Amino acid sequence: MIEDFKGDESWRMFRIISEFTEGFDKLADIGFAISIFGSARTQVDDYYYQKAVEISGRLAKENYSIISGGGGGIMEAANRGASENNAISVGLNIELPHEQKPNKFQNLSLVFRYFFARKVIFVKYSMGYICMPGGFGTLDEFFESLTLIQTKKIYKMPIILFGTEFWSGLMDWMKATLLKYGTVSEEDFDLIVVTDDVDEVIEIMNCHRAMKLRHIEEAHQEWLKNPVSKNVEEVIRNLVRNNR
């Protein structure tokens, strides 16, 4: 019995690897992408559903891909805004006993069994996070991204909480309680933007993308200063020329 259990655990490792591999392969070319989180229970006529559609649509027009958890509610709204504006609309679906039914607005869809594999894909391919009103899952993604940035495990990226009425209580509690007990620092709150302004969301993401593009160009120029790099580029050019 014990040996059989060990065998099942060994095979599970390959399922985990396959989820990472599929995610890396399918999302390799999606460009700059924004992840939008929020409740699966939000109805189509809800204010925040409509705002999620508007935000994702505006971002799509700015040439961003949109990533959601693939389900209903806010996730559907995020994919809908992207799909209706001809952008890449990614759904990172998860197998759950309830609530998770893939929405029809995904044009690039993955299905995960393991939450941790799904989380890695969210972080790896997102240039910024937008958290609409949501439950434990939304809070989980919000706090995990904060932790990764605070501990410098990932590069700093915009984390936007959309909906001041919804998020102000949490922010007030964190500032009043966490700061009081010294468990966070004042500057940690600089990582978070709370807003009701769609234009501000777009501006923040565009500014961050421009900064990333500058850093990429600067890094490329530094790489070209290295004699070895120049030789590598020449080899690549010759290979391309000879294989036309």
Secondary structure by P-SEA (a helix, b strand, c coil): caaaaaaaaaaaaaaaaaaaaaaaaaaccccbbbbbbbbcccccccaaaaaaaaaaaaaaaabbbbbcccccaaaaaaaaaaaaaccbbbbbcccccccccccccccbbbbbccaaaaaaaaaacccbbbbccccaaaaaaaaaaaaaaaaccccbbbbbbccccccaaaaaaaaacccccccccccccccccccccaaaaaaaaaaaaaaaaaaaaaaaaaaaacaaaaaaaaaaaaaaaaac
